[in-house]
Amino acid sequence: MWTKLWNWIKNLFSSGSTPKPVPTPKPRPTLPPNGLLIGYGNIWPSSWPQMHFGDLADRMQENGLNFTQIELDELGTVDKAVEFVNTMRKRGITTQIVQENGNAPVVKKPVQYFKDKFDDLKRKLGSADLVVYQPISEAGEAGDKDRVMACIDYALDNWFAGGQTCLSAKFKWSQPFLSRVTYHEWHFCVDPTAANMFKGKKYIVNTDCGKSLGLGHNEKRIRAAVQGAIKNNCHFLLYDGRVSDPRISYESIFYLGMDF
């Protein structure tokens, strides 16, 4: 009798499966220090619209990155751009939107073409939240000067009040407008490092140039750029530069987040 009672008591307190250990929560990613924007983009309009936006956003968020970029030109539609931005917004990632590239055929289209696309983009975005808007990058590379400058002027006059804007600082047709934008963007044709990157949060350094495109997805080169941005307190975007190739460089995203 006592044996049965003892067994019953033991079973009462030990019934059921053994509790599984609670998994250790994954540490929250550390964001770039001092409000800096640091991130990755596969920017070409023949590439980014075919990407899995959620996959890119998740991988960036997991590694603490908070900045990306897309370029529209003719191939990138407004609806796709808004879908991309809204996906990034859900993860707290800022998107730099380049409406036109100054060396693309789109800059030969009428001013009204630019205005119509701008108005549609602004209306569908709904706000400037987590967006840096750039009307034309590399302004002065191609097209008609009066047309390009008229488009820049219209965009800066009509963007959301208080919204963030950007222009490529070293290109001649951008320069008259630099006092009107939030950020000056610099395309580095050599590896960005602490020794050569601009100092201050007015500047966005990216790798949209020749041999620096994507920095070869190389850990040492990418980390040197991130370390330079942090030391000089400037923003940094790794511009992948793949043409008609929507692949995401997961290794580059990982390297970008290693130093903060």
Phi and psi in degrees as a GROMACS rama.xvg file:
@    title "Ramachandran Plot"
@    xaxis  label "Phi"
@    yaxis  label "Psi"
@TYPE xy
-65.0633  -32.2176  TRP-2
-65.7947  -44.1304  THR-3
-62.729  -42.1578  LYS-4
-62.2495  -43.6114  LEU-5
-63.5588  -41.8728  TRP-6
-64.5055  -37.3502  ASN-7
-64.3486  -42.2932  TRP-8
-63.9531  -42.0473  ILE-9
-62.731  -43.2532  LYS-10
-65.7173  -35.1687  ASN-11
-60.7535  -41.5461  LEU-12
-91.9987  -7.56841  PHE-13
-121.508  13.1118  SER-14
-69.6286  155.807  SER-15
89.4008  170.596  GLY-16
-74.9034  156.332  SER-17
-64.9276  128.256  THR-18
-57.6576  137.685  PRO-19
-80.881  143.809  LYS-20
-62.6763  142.263  PRO-21
-72.126  125.272  VAL-22
-64.7165  144.929  PRO-23
-68.1926  124.469  THR-24
-59.4984  143.051  PRO-25
-66.9278  130.244  LYS-26
-57.8406  140.367  PRO-27
-66.9979  139.063  ARG-28
-66.1555  146.444  PRO-29
-87.1317  127.537  THR-30
-78.2234  160.793  LEU-31
-55.2414  145.089  PRO-32
-70.3006  157.424  PRO-33
57.8934  30.5391  ASN-34
70.1718  17.8639  GLY-35
-70.16  151.32  LEU-36
-99.6755  119.827  LEU-37
-136.663  128.915  ILE-38
-170.127  -162.428  GLY-39
-139.313  146.436  TYR-40
-152.839  139.824  GLY-41
-103.592  90.0472  ASN-42
-86.8902  -27.4331  ILE-43
-57.4687  138.585  TRP-44
-67.6628  -9.92513  PRO-45
-90.6775  -0.60318  SER-46
-117.959  -59.8584  SER-47
-61.2534  -34.922  TRP-48
-62.151  -20.3923  PRO-49
-92.495  -3.55404  GLN-50
-74.119  160.382  MET-51
-85.1869  102.329  HIS-52
-60.9386  -41.8736  PHE-53
-65.2834  -36.7305  GLY-54
-64.1087  -46.2132  ASP-55
-59.3504  -47.2425  LEU-56
-62.1251  -42.5701  ALA-57
-64.7229  -44.4397  ASP-58
-65.1156  -40.031  ARG-59
-65.1785  -45.7615  MET-60
-61.2715  -40.8409  GLN-61
-62.0475  -25.2626  GLU-62
-105.736  10.5455  ASN-63
81.5603  8.29922  GLY-64
-80.3369  145.122  LEU-65
-134.522  22.8929  ASN-66
-150.688  136.744  PHE-67
-149.259  179.36  THR-68
-149.81  146.907  GLN-69
-136.105  154.291  ILE-70
-124.345  134.892  GLU-71
-91.6292  -59.6854  LEU-72
51.1885  -133.19  ASP-73
-95.4436  -34.331  GLU-74
-73.2857  -33.6346  LEU-75
-82.8876  113.131  GLY-76
-82.5463  158.843  THR-77
-63.0144  -42.6682  VAL-78
-62.2803  -41.4381  ASP-79
-64.9555  -40.5348  LYS-80
-61.962  -43.2653  ALA-81
-66.5615  -39.6528  VAL-82
-60.0849  -43.7918  GLU-83
-61.5857  -50.7164  PHE-84
-60.2376  -43.7904  VAL-85
-65.6105  -34.0436  ASN-86
-63.7485  -42.7128  THR-87
-69.0464  -38.313  MET-88
-57.7616  -37.5798  ARG-89
-63.0755  -22.213  LYS-90
-106.853  9.67582  ARG-91
72.355  25.879  GLY-92
-102.245  130.875  ILE-93
-83.9853  135.5  THR-94
-110.389  125.667  THR-95
-87.9466  118.698  GLN-96
-102.654  117.719  ILE-97
-99.588  114.016  VAL-98
-71.4459  -42.8884  GLN-99
-140.529  147.729  GLU-100
-95.4731  132.409  ASN-101
-65.2593  -12.8921  GLY-102
-110.219  15.301  ASN-103
-98.9448  154.229  ALA-104
-57.6053  -23.4109  PRO-105
-60.0686  -25.041  VAL-106
-72.1175  -5.69096  VAL-107
-91.5052  -3.72661  LYS-108
-77.0755  160.327  LYS-109
-61.3489  157.099  PRO-110
-56.799  -37.4527  VAL-111
-63.0229  -32.4783  GLN-112
-60.4336  -45.3657  TYR-113
-62.1384  -47.2587  PHE-114
-61.4847  -43.9143  LYS-115
-62.4082  -42.0465  ASP-116
-69.2221  -40.123  LYS-117
-59.0291  -49.955  PHE-118
-61.2413  -40.298  ASP-119
-65.5637  -43.3204  ASP-120
-61.6609  -48.0283  LEU-121
-62.401  -43.7303  LYS-122
-62.6518  -43.5256  ARG-123
-78.8267  -27.2231  LYS-124
-67.807  -37.5865  LEU-125
83.0904  -27.3249  GLY-126
-162.704  170.057  SER-127
-93.168  12.0133  ALA-128
-59.2946  124.993  ASP-129
54.9706  41.2093  LEU-130
-133.799  136.503  VAL-131
-113.116  117.229  VAL-132
-98.5757  130.389  TYR-133
-125.136  112.096  GLN-134
-62.3552  -51.4874  PRO-135
-143.904  125.605  ILE-136
-90.4956  154.945  SER-137
52.2571  42.7835  GLU-138
-67.8333  118.919  ALA-139
124.277  -1.21898  GLY-140
-84.4228  -31.438  GLU-141
-161.025  170.157  ALA-142
85.7629  -174.368  GLY-143
-92.84  129.342  ASP-144
-57.1711  -46.6632  LYS-145
-62.6663  -39.4382  ASP-146
-65.1494  -49.6743  ARG-147
-61.0081  -45.3139  VAL-148
-70.3303  -32.8857  MET-149
-64.7573  -37.97  ALA-150
-66.9775  -44.6409  CYS-151
-60.6511  -45.4592  ILE-152
-61.398  -44.579  ASP-153
-61.4092  -45.643  TYR-154
-63.2827  -45.6175  ALA-155
-68.5606  -29.9178  LEU-156
-71.8318  -28.308  ASP-157
-116.303  0.24023  ASN-158
-67.2743  165.266  TRP-159
-54.162  136.121  PHE-160
-58.9804  126.82  ALA-161
81.2757  -1.69752  GLY-162
-72.8063  153.706  GLY-163
-82.06  137.382  GLN-164
-134.243  167.306  THR-165
-155.387  149.859  CYS-166
-143.725  152.715  LEU-167
-74.2232  113.692  SER-168
-70.8256  -31.1436  ALA-169
-88.8685  -1.50456  LYS-170
-93.8862  133.069  PHE-171
-61.0076  -36.2428  LYS-172
-80.6622  -9.88848  TRP-173
-83.0945  -29.4185  SER-174
-59.8596  -36.0917  GLN-175
-63.9768  -14.9236  PRO-176
-106.456  1.01856  PHE-177
-62.8615  -28.5848  LEU-178
-72.2555  -10.3436  SER-179
-101.404  -1.24733  ARG-180
-113.338  161.049  VAL-181
-74.1943  -42.9606  THR-182
-126.099  145.774  TYR-183
-105.024  120.395  HIS-184
-97.01  136.939  GLU-185
-125.261  127.006  TRP-186
-93.333  111.449  HIS-187
-86.8031  125.91  PHE-188
-93.6839  -0.494846  CYS-189
-125.604  166.695  VAL-190
-60.4814  126.283  ASP-191
-71.3696  134.923  PRO-192
-143.74  173.93  THR-193
-59.8391  -26.5871  ALA-194
-74.3311  -25.526  ALA-195
-124.535  -5.24162  ASN-196
-77.7538  148.658  MET-197
-67.9982  153.473  PHE-198
-105.221  126.597  LYS-199
118.432  152.655  GLY-200
-78.663  3.4754  LYS-201
-72.9438  -19.2502  LYS-202
-108.476  137.785  TYR-203
-114.204  117.826  ILE-204
-98.8129  131.651  VAL-205
-135.033  174.119  ASN-206
-109.465  39.1374  THR-207
-86.5914  67.5237  ASP-208
-169.792  121.056  CYS-209
40.6556  -123.494  GLY-210
-70.1246  -12.5967  LYS-211
-88.4672  -6.11137  SER-212
-53.0454  118.723  LEU-213
66.9678  -2.82701  GLY-214
48.7946  34.1834  LEU-215
63.0341  16.1092  GLY-216
53.1242  33.3879  HIS-217
-98.5946  128.528  ASN-218
-58.0659  -48.1343  GLU-219
-61.7567  -45.0007  LYS-220
-67.876  -42.5246  ARG-221
-66.7473  -44.4133  ILE-222
-67.263  -32.9113  ARG-223
-63.3363  -38.1173  ALA-224
-67.4679  -44.0443  ALA-225
-63.7862  -44.7347  VAL-226
-61.7598  -37.5629  GLN-227
-65.1549  -42.3126  GLY-228
-62.3678  -42.5018  ALA-229
-66.2593  -43.9379  ILE-230
-64.9031  -39.7801  LYS-231
-92.5003  -0.774643  ASN-232
58.59  43.4588  ASN-233
-123.022  165.241  CYS-234
-86.5081  155.871  HIS-235
-144.929  133.544  PHE-236
-124.985  124.994  LEU-237
-81.8324  108.63  LEU-238
-89.0161  110.529  TYR-239
-69.5686  -49.8762  ASP-240
79.7948  18.8176  GLY-241
-73.9832  136.132  ARG-242
-101.301  128.033  VAL-243
51.6318  41.6474  SER-244
-145.269  102.04  ASP-245
-83.8792  10.6082  PRO-246
-63.87  148.382  ARG-247
-102.407  133.073  ILE-248
-86.2034  89.0481  SER-249
-62.6443  -36.1479  TYR-250
-66.0024  -38.2193  GLU-251
-64.6141  -41.5725  SER-252
-60.8813  -40.8832  ILE-253
-63.5062  -45.4258  PHE-254
-63.6269  -37.4428  TYR-255
-61.366  -30.5463  LEU-256
-96.4448  8.7278  GLY-257
-78.3722  -18.5379  MET-258
-110.134  15.9887  ASP-259
